Amino acid sequence: MQRAIVLNNHTLGVVYPFGDTMLQIQILHTSVLRGSPISGDPLAAMGTMMFNPETDTFREATEQDFNDFRVVSNPDYFAEFVDTRLENVT
């Protein structure tokens, strides 16, 4: 299962583990208007980026986030997340 998150309030994506402390987000959509460092180039915005759950801010994505970012959601993105590295991070 993957979990969809909103990273730093400007990037919607799906989380994947990467190493012991970092996580990788598969970018579904970004918003330069909200401060994304990823350009508006659709090819650049459909890649991946690393983030540290201890220093970056994120929250679980909602259906409204998918509407706001204009991305079609998948019900699996809202299922319980199995990676415990995010459980204690706010």
Residue, then its C-alpha position, 0 to 999 in steps of 0.5 A: m500500500q502507498r499513502a498519498i501526502v501533501l509535502n510542505n503544502h505544495t506537492l501532492g505525492v505518494v510515499y516510498p521508503f528510501g534508506d533508513t532516514m529518508l523517504q521518497i515521494q513520487i510526485l503526482h502534482t506540484s504547485v509553484l504558486r504554493g512554493s514548490p521548487i519543482s518547475g511548472d514543466p510537466l515532465a519535471a513535476m512527474g518525477t520523484m524527490m527525497f524528503n526527511p520526515e523529521t525536518d519536512t512538513f507533511r500531512e496525509a492527503t485528502e480527497q479535497d487535496f486531489n481536487d485542489f491539485r486536479v489529480v484523480s485519486n485512487p482509493d488505495y492512497f487512503a488506506e492505512f499506511v504500513d510504514t511505521r517511520l511516519e507514525n510518530v512524525t507530525 
